[in-house]
Amino acid sequence: TAGTTYIGNDNGNDDSRYDYFSVTASSNTMTVSLSHVSALASASDFYVTVYDSSGNTIDSFDALDGVSNEIERWVTSGASYYIRVDHAYAGEYKYKVTATF
């Protein structure tokens, strides 16, 4: 859901190295941001990839060493997009990812 903040992390088990989120664009500009929940997360690295509804990569960014990051890009209003967060190198630190339009 647009504007919703999702919190995720690697729980240390063999769950998966990726978390996926689906959003529907409500305007032609989308901002995807990832922030670290803990200020002590200096050893955590997250890699974010944004896909269109056909599975094509439209953008990506990273949030390394506990430093938050974001991207802004043009999208098609009404279209679905998928956000993948790779947390394999984040230890058990949590993150917040948000998509706003």
N, C-alpha and C positions, 0 to 999 in steps of 0.2 A: 504494500500500500504506500502510495506516495506520501512523503513527509513523516513516515513512521521510522523510528529508530529501532534497529535490530541489534541485539547483543549476542555475540557468539564467542566461542573459544574452542581450543582443542582440549578435550577432557582427559588426555593422556592414554586413552584406549585406542583400539583400532577402528574408530568410528569412520573416519575419512579425513583427508587433509583439506577438503573443500566444504564450504557452506554456500548454498545457493539461495538467492532471493529474487522474486519476480515483482516488477512494478509496471504500471501502465502510465504512460506519459499524459499529463493533463495540460501541458503547454509545449512549446517548441524548444525549450531550454531545460536541460536536466543537469543538476549538480549532484555528484556522488561523493560523499565524504566518509573517511574512516578515521576514527580517533581511538586512542588507547585508553582503556578504562582506568588503568593504574599508572600513576606518575612514576612508578618504579619499573616500568616495562621497557627499560632501555635495551634489553637484550631481545626484544620481540620484533619480528619482521612479518608484515602482512603484504600480500600481493593481490590486487583487485583487478578483475577483468569484467568489462561490460559487453554483453552480447545483444544482438537484435533477435527478433523472433525466429529467424532462420538459423541461428547459431553462429552467425558471423561476428568476429571480434570487432567492436567499433571503437574501443578505447581501453586503456589499462593504466594503472599507476601502482606505486608501492608506498608503503608507510613503514619506514625502516627505523630501527634503533629507538623505538618509543616516540617517534615524531609523526604527528598526524598529517594527513594530506587529503587533497580533493581534486576533482576535475569538473569542468563544465563543458558541455557540448550541445550542439544542435541535435534535436531528435524530432520525430514525427508525432504530433499530438494524437493520442488515441492508440498508439502502437504499444506493444508489450516489449519489455526489455528485461534481461536477466543479469544479475550481479553475482559474480563468483568471488569468494574470498578464500585465498589459499593461506592457511594458518599452520603449515607444516613446520615453519621455523619460528614459531611464536611461543613455544613452551606451553604453559597453561594460562598465559595471560589472555584476558578478555579484550574484545574490541567492540566498538559501536559503529555501525554503518547506517548511513541515512541517504535517501534519494529525495531531492526536492525539485519542484518544477515551478 
